[in-house]
Amino acid sequence: MAFLPTNLVKTERRRKLAVHKFLPINVDPIQNRYQAYFGTVAIRPLKSLIIIGVATPALSSLIFILQFGINSVYLDEWELVPLLKSSLTGQPWLQDLFVQSNEHHPVFPHLIFLGLAYLTSYNVIYEMLLGWALLGIVLFVLWRLVLQTFPEGKWIIIPIAWLAYSFSQYETFLWGEPSIAWYLTILMIVLTIYFLNKIKDSSLFIIPAIICGFVASFSLIVGLSVWLVGFFSFKNRSSLKLLLLYVPSAIMSFVLFFNGWTGLTVDQARTSIGNPLGFLTFVLAFLGNAVRIRGAENYGINAINFSSYVGMVILGIFLVTIFLYRHYHVKDGSKNIVPWLQLAILGLLFGIIAAGGRLGLFGVDMALSSRYVPLSNFFLIGTLVIALMTLTHDRLKNTPRNRKIVKISIIVLLVLVCFDIILGNIVGLLGAVMFHEKIATGTSCLLNFESSSDNCLQKLYPNTDILKERAKILRDLCLGPFASSCK
């Protein structure tokens, strides 16, 4: 090329630049020609399909919240009324912000709660809408992860979106402050994994990763799990030095969290761990909770057993695909699997944590709580993406038996996902109707709490004495459901 005229050299360089701009480098020429011919034709319908496939469940869940959400205070949120009163009346409140709530230290959700309550006169509907918005950011971050690690399978964001916005999590959607706490924790966990996955590009990404991990830890107790799976991101020699920042941050988070912690008692832990069969059933049912059939007893189906079998199938597929992926990718040094492996392991850890804290108190049926659906989705989503990444590996084509195993696994997973999308939304819709009726009945009694029966008020909170005391605070300050009746 050095002996060609200058104008021909420039033309050749422009041609190569144009080719490399639109086509992958170091790809088979036949594949290049295929992508060059079909790429511009196929990319527009795919983009439109992705936009429609993601926007439909997102808008449906927004309508769902507006339809069934009620501006009322329910269960644990009554515990925040004294904190709200202190912050609005100028009394000391910062020390109360760090008070343990159940097993959690939800410092950051409570900060958001106070700010939103101040701006909206404590209209709980806005808490639900904020939770919905946080879930949308979660989906956007997962979309970025898909583009970075599995761009050829970008369509996978469609079933992920339907899982993320499933009506089966109606409790989380329609329950005020917990909506903020759950979705803020999930967002911070996903962002931590996202930034840890970027440290191979720049070591500066360790800073936002640590910040997000800290926020996740002090939102819900399950947020601490992200520090454990985060170690999978430190495998390159260049990233090992970053452990000098990551490890002390993780230790500090655990120490600060458990300093003076009074969550799980010894008796509760003994009850949970001392029942290994119940513990295992709880974890497996939790993993299969994404495919929910609560209420199936009316049709002669044991929901716990069914969900346990589903969880067992997903766990088996996860183990098989992980083994095959590592077998074919280990020589390539591929790290694309890491964030999805972290998500799947987090889903498993969430189930173990929930079993340890809830089995002894509420029994194995608690594994099918609708508020656990967003957490159990982690395991199903991570397993699905890993299975697809394994199937697309070129070396798998030379082993028909293994390829057939992966294909069958993906078909089973997709069937379960479709089952969840259809049945989960139906069950969630029915659950939301009953949940709405319960809250609506309790709210009508709350507005006249001084003359209402205890049975009616207990629909919102079991201790009616505490409820009446705190309802008076809300009425005097014209907050929450009492705001509309104030001049």
C-alpha positions in Angstrom: 0.0 0.0 0.0 3.0 2.3 0.5 3.6 2.3 -3.3 0.0 3.3 -4.2 -0.9 6.9 -4.9 -1.9 9.0 -1.9 -5.5 9.3 -2.9 -5.8 5.5 -3.3 -4.2 5.0 0.1 -6.8 7.3 1.8 -9.6 5.6 0.0 -8.4 2.1 1.2 -8.1 3.4 4.8 -11.7 4.9 4.6 -13.0 1.5 3.3 -11.4 -0.4 6.2 -12.6 2.1 8.7 -16.2 1.8 7.4 -16.0 -2.0 7.5 -14.7 -2.1 11.0 -17.1 0.4 12.3 -20.1 -1.8 11.5 -18.6 -5.3 11.6 -16.9 -7.2 14.4 -13.1 -7.5 14.1 -11.5 -11.0 13.9 -14.7 -12.6 12.9 -15.1 -15.2 10.2 -15.5 -13.6 6.7 -18.7 -15.6 6.0 -20.2 -14.3 9.2 -19.1 -10.7 8.3 -20.8 -11.0 4.9 -24.0 -12.3 6.5 -24.1 -9.5 9.0 -23.3 -6.9 6.4 -26.2 -8.1 4.3 -28.8 -8.8 6.9 -27.6 -6.5 9.7 -29.3 -3.2 8.6 -32.5 -5.1 7.6 -32.9 -7.1 10.9 -31.7 -4.5 13.5 -34.7 -2.2 13.2 -37.4 -4.8 13.8 -35.4 -6.1 16.7 -35.1 -2.7 18.3 -38.8 -2.1 17.9 -39.5 -5.6 19.4 -37.3 -4.8 22.4 -38.9 -1.4 23.0 -42.4 -2.8 22.8 -41.4 -5.9 24.8 -40.0 -3.8 27.7 -42.5 -0.9 27.6 -45.5 -3.2 27.8 -44.9 -4.8 31.2 -43.5 -1.5 32.5 -46.6 0.5 31.6 -48.9 -2.4 32.7 -47.3 -2.4 36.2 -47.7 1.4 36.4 -51.4 1.1 35.6 -51.5 -1.8 38.2 -50.1 0.5 40.9 -52.4 3.4 40.1 -55.4 1.1 40.0 -54.8 -0.9 43.2 -52.6 1.5 45.3 -54.2 3.2 48.3 -52.9 6.2 50.2 -52.8 4.4 53.6 -50.4 3.1 56.2 -49.9 -0.7 56.5 -48.1 -2.9 59.0 -44.4 -2.1 59.4 -44.8 1.5 58.0 -46.7 2.5 61.2 -43.3 2.1 63.0 -42.1 5.1 61.0 -44.7 7.6 62.2 -42.8 8.7 65.3 -39.7 9.3 63.1 -41.8 11.3 60.7 -43.3 13.4 63.5 -39.9 14.2 65.0 -38.5 15.3 61.6 -41.5 17.5 60.8 -41.8 19.1 64.2 -38.2 20.0 64.7 -37.5 17.3 67.4 -34.2 15.3 67.4 -34.6 12.5 64.8 -31.1 11.6 63.4 -30.4 9.1 66.1 -33.8 7.4 65.4 -32.7 7.0 61.8 -30.2 4.3 62.7 -32.5 2.3 64.9 -32.8 -1.3 63.8 -36.1 -2.2 62.0 -36.8 -5.9 62.3 -33.5 -7.4 61.0 -32.6 -4.4 58.9 -30.8 -1.1 59.2 -32.8 0.8 56.5 -31.0 4.1 56.8 -31.2 5.2 53.2 -34.8 4.0 52.5 -35.9 6.0 55.6 -34.1 9.1 54.4 -35.9 8.9 51.1 -39.1 8.2 53.0 -38.7 11.4 55.1 -38.0 13.5 52.1 -40.9 12.2 50.0 -43.3 12.4 53.0 -42.3 16.1 53.4 -42.9 16.9 49.7 -46.2 15.0 49.3 -47.8 15.4 52.8 -47.0 11.7 53.2 -49.0 10.4 50.2 -48.1 6.7 50.1 -49.0 6.4 46.4 -45.8 8.4 45.6 -43.7 5.9 47.5 -45.1 3.1 45.3 -44.4 5.2 42.2 -40.8 5.9 43.3 -40.4 2.1 43.8 -41.6 1.6 40.3 -39.1 4.1 39.0 -36.3 2.5 40.9 -37.2 -0.8 39.3 -37.0 0.8 35.9 -33.4 1.9 36.6 -32.7 -1.7 37.7 -33.9 -2.9 34.3 -31.8 -0.3 32.5 -28.6 -1.4 34.3 -29.4 -5.0 33.4 -29.8 -3.9 29.8 -26.3 -2.4 29.9 -24.9 -5.6 31.4 -26.5 -7.6 28.6 -24.9 -5.3 26.0 -21.5 -5.6 27.6 -21.5 -9.4 28.2 -23.9 -11.0 25.8 -24.7 -8.5 22.9 -25.8 -11.2 20.5 -28.6 -12.2 23.0 -29.9 -8.7 23.6 -33.5 -9.9 23.1 -33.2 -11.6 26.5 -34.1 -8.2 28.1 -37.7 -8.8 27.1 -38.4 -11.9 29.4 -36.2 -10.2 32.0 -38.5 -7.1 31.9 -41.6 -9.3 32.2 -40.2 -11.0 35.2 -39.1 -7.7 36.8 -42.5 -6.1 36.4 -44.6 -9.2 37.2 -47.8 -8.6 39.2 -46.9 -11.6 41.4 -44.9 -9.1 43.5 -48.1 -7.2 44.3 -47.2 -6.7 48.0 -44.0 -4.9 47.1 -45.7 -2.8 44.5 -48.6 -1.8 46.7 -46.9 -1.4 50.1 -45.5 2.1 50.4 -42.1 2.4 52.1 -41.2 -1.2 51.7 -41.5 -0.6 48.0 -38.7 2.0 48.3 -36.6 -0.3 50.6 -36.8 -3.4 48.4 -36.3 -1.8 45.0 -33.6 0.6 46.3 -31.7 -2.4 47.7 -32.1 -4.4 44.4 -30.9 -1.3 42.4 -27.8 -0.8 44.6 -26.9 -4.5 44.4 -27.2 -4.5 40.6 -25.2 -1.3 40.3 -22.5 -2.7 42.6 -22.2 -5.7 40.3 -22.2 -3.5 37.2 -19.4 -1.2 38.5 -17.4 -4.2 39.7 -17.7 -5.6 36.2 -16.2 -2.3 34.8 -13.1 -2.3 37.0 -11.2 -4.1 34.2 -11.7 -0.9 32.1 -10.8 1.5 34.8 -9.9 1.0 38.5 -11.9 4.2 39.4 -15.1 2.1 39.1 -14.2 0.6 42.4 -15.4 3.8 44.1 -19.0 3.8 43.0 -19.1 0.0 43.5 -18.1 0.4 47.2 -20.6 3.3 47.6 -23.5 1.3 46.1 -22.5 -1.8 48.2 -22.6 0.4 51.4 -26.1 1.8 50.5 -27.4 -1.7 49.7 -26.1 -3.0 53.1 -27.9 -0.2 55.0 -31.1 -0.6 53.1 -32.0 -4.3 53.8 -29.9 -7.1 55.4 -29.8 -9.0 52.1 -27.7 -6.1 50.7 -24.7 -7.4 52.7 -24.6 -10.4 50.3 -23.3 -8.3 47.5 -19.9 -7.9 49.3 -19.5 -11.7 49.2 -20.2 -12.3 45.5 -18.2 -9.2 44.7 -15.0 -11.2 45.1 -15.7 -13.0 41.9 -14.8 -9.7 40.1 -11.2 -9.7 41.3 -9.5 -12.3 39.2 -7.2 -10.3 37.0 -3.8 -9.4 38.4 -4.5 -5.7 37.7 -7.7 -5.8 39.8 -6.2 -7.7 42.8 -4.7 -4.4 44.1 -8.2 -3.0 44.4 -8.9 -5.6 47.1 -7.0 -3.3 49.4 -10.0 -0.9 49.1 -12.7 -3.5 48.7 -11.9 -5.8 51.7 -11.7 -3.1 54.4 -15.0 -1.6 53.0 -16.7 -5.0 53.2 -15.5 -5.6 56.7 -16.5 -2.1 57.9 -20.0 -2.6 56.5 -20.4 -5.9 58.3 -19.0 -4.5 61.6 -21.2 -1.4 61.5 -24.3 -3.4 60.6 -24.0 -6.1 63.3 -22.7 -3.8 66.1 -25.5 -4.1 68.7 -27.7 -6.1 66.2 -30.6 -7.9 67.9 -32.3 -9.6 64.9 -32.3 -13.4 64.9 -32.3 -15.0 68.3 -30.5 -18.2 69.1 -33.8 -20.1 69.5 -35.0 -18.9 66.1 -31.8 -19.9 64.4 -31.9 -23.3 66.2 -35.4 -23.8 65.0 -34.5 -23.0 61.4 -31.1 -24.9 61.2 -32.4 -27.7 63.4 -34.9 -28.6 60.7 -32.7 -29.4 57.7 -35.6 -30.8 55.6 -37.7 -27.7 56.2 -34.7 -25.5 55.6 -34.0 -27.1 52.3 -37.6 -27.1 51.3 -37.8 -23.4 52.1 -34.8 -22.5 50.0 -35.9 -24.6 47.0 -39.4 -23.1 47.2 -37.9 -19.7 47.4 -35.9 -20.3 44.2 -39.1 -21.5 42.5 -41.1 -18.7 43.9 -40.8 -16.7 40.7 -43.2 -19.3 39.2 -45.9 -18.8 41.9 -49.0 -20.8 42.3 -50.1 -19.6 45.7 -53.8 -20.6 46.2 -53.3 -23.7 44.1 -54.5 -25.8 47.1 -58.0 -25.0 45.9 -57.2 -27.1 42.8 -55.6 -30.0 44.7 -52.0 -28.8 44.2 -49.5 -28.3 47.0 -47.9 -25.0 46.3 -44.9 -25.5 48.5 -44.1 -28.9 46.9 -44.6 -27.5 43.4 -42.4 -24.5 44.0 -39.7 -26.8 45.5 -39.7 -29.0 42.5 -39.4 -25.9 40.2 -36.6 -24.6 42.3 -34.9 -28.0 42.2 -35.1 -28.0 38.3 -33.7 -24.4 38.0 -30.9 -25.3 40.5 -30.0 -28.4 38.5 -29.9 -26.4 35.2 -27.8 -23.8 36.9 -25.2 -26.4 38.0 -25.1 -28.2 34.6 -24.7 -25.0 32.5 -22.1 -23.6 34.9 -20.1 -26.8 34.5 -20.4 -26.8 30.7 -19.6 -23.0 30.5 -16.5 -23.3 32.6 -15.4 -26.4 30.6 -15.6 -24.6 27.3 -14.6 -21.1 28.3 -11.9 -21.7 30.8 -9.2 -21.7 28.1 -10.6 -18.5 26.5 -10.3 -16.6 29.8 -13.8 -15.3 29.3 -15.2 -13.2 32.2 -18.6 -12.4 30.6 -20.3 -14.9 32.8 -19.2 -13.3 36.1 -22.0 -10.7 36.6 -24.7 -13.2 35.8 -23.1 -15.8 38.0 -23.1 -13.2 40.8 -26.8 -12.5 40.3 -27.7 -16.2 40.4 -25.6 -16.8 43.5 -27.2 -13.8 45.1 -30.6 -15.3 44.5 -29.4 -18.5 46.3 -28.0 -16.5 49.2 -31.3 -14.5 49.5 -33.1 -17.8 49.9 -30.7 -19.1 52.6 -31.0 -15.8 54.5 -34.8 -15.8 54.3 -34.9 -19.4 55.5 -32.7 -18.6 58.4 -34.7 -15.6 59.5 -38.3 -16.7 58.7 -38.6 -20.5 58.8 -38.6 -20.6 62.6 -41.2 -17.8 62.9 -43.6 -18.3 60.1 -42.9 -21.8 58.7 -42.1 -22.9 55.2 -45.1 -21.3 53.6 -43.4 -17.9 54.0 -41.1 -18.9 51.1 -44.0 -18.1 48.8 -44.5 -14.6 50.0 -45.1 -12.2 47.0 -42.5 -9.8 48.4 -39.8 -12.4 47.8 -40.5 -12.6 44.1 -38.1 -9.7 43.1 -35.3 -11.5 45.0 -36.0 -15.0 43.7 -36.0 -13.6 40.2 -32.2 -13.0 40.6 -31.6 -16.8 40.4 -33.9 -17.4 37.4 -32.6 -14.5 35.4 -28.9 -15.4 36.1 -29.4 -19.0 35.2 -31.3 -18.2 32.0 -28.6 -15.8 30.7 -25.8 -18.3 31.6 -27.5 -21.1 29.8 -27.9 -19.0 26.6 -24.3 -17.9 26.8 -23.2 -21.5 27.0 -25.4 -22.5 24.1 -23.8 -19.9 21.8 -20.2 -21.1 22.4 -18.6 -22.4 19.2 -16.9 -25.3 20.9 -20.3 -26.7 22.0 -21.1 -27.4 18.4 -18.5 -30.1 18.3 -20.2 -32.0 21.1 -23.8 -32.8 20.1 -24.7 -34.5 23.3 -23.7 -31.5 25.5 -25.4 -29.1 23.1 -28.6 -31.1 23.3 -28.5 -31.0 27.1 -28.1 -27.2 27.0 -30.9 -26.8 24.4 -33.3 -28.9 26.6 -32.3 -26.8 29.6 -33.0 -23.6 27.8 -36.4 -24.9 26.6 -37.3 -25.9 30.2 -36.2 -22.4 31.5 -38.2 -20.6 28.8 -41.3 -22.7 29.5 -40.9 -21.8 33.2 -40.5 -18.1 32.3 -43.6 -18.1 30.1 -45.4 -20.0 32.9 -44.4 -17.3 35.4 -45.3 -14.4 33.0 -48.8 -15.8 32.4 -49.7 -17.5 35.6 -47.7 -15.1 37.9 -49.6 -12.1 36.5 -52.9 -13.8 36.9 -52.3 -14.9 40.5 -50.8 -11.4 41.2 -53.8 -9.7 39.8 -56.1 -11.8 42.0 -53.9 -11.2 45.0 -53.9 -7.5 44.3 -57.7 -7.4 44.3 -57.9 -9.0 47.7 -55.1 -6.9 49.0 -56.8 -3.7 47.7 -60.1 -4.7 49.4 -58.4 -5.4 52.7 -56.5 -2.0 52.7 -59.6 -0.1 51.5 -61.7 -1.6 54.3 -59.0 -0.8 56.9 -58.6 2.7 55.6 -62.3 3.5 55.8 -62.1 2.5 59.5 -58.8 4.4 59.9 -60.4 7.7 59.0 -62.8 7.2 61.9 -60.4 5.3 64.1 -61.8 6.6 67.4 -65.1 4.9 66.8 -64.0 2.0 64.6 -63.9 -1.6 65.8 -60.5 -3.2 66.6 -61.3 -6.1 64.1 -61.5 -3.6 61.3 -58.4 -1.6 62.3 -56.3 -4.8 62.6 -56.5 -5.1 58.9 -53.8 -2.4 58.9 -51.9 -3.1 62.1 -52.3 -5.9 64.7 -51.9 -3.6 67.8 -54.8 -1.2 67.7 -53.6 0.8 70.7 -50.4 1.8 68.8 -52.4 2.3 65.6 -54.8 4.8 67.3 -52.0 6.7 69.0 -50.1 7.1 65.7 -53.2 7.7 63.6 -53.9 10.7 65.9 -50.4 12.0 65.0 -51.1 11.8 61.3 -54.5 13.4 61.7 -53.1 16.3 63.8 -50.3 16.9 61.2 -52.7 16.4 58.2 -50.6 13.6 56.8 -51.3 10.5 54.8 -54.9 9.5 54.4 -56.0 12.4 56.6 -54.4 15.1 54.3 -57.4 15.3 52.0 -59.8 16.1 54.9 -57.7 19.0 56.1 -58.2 22.5 55.0 
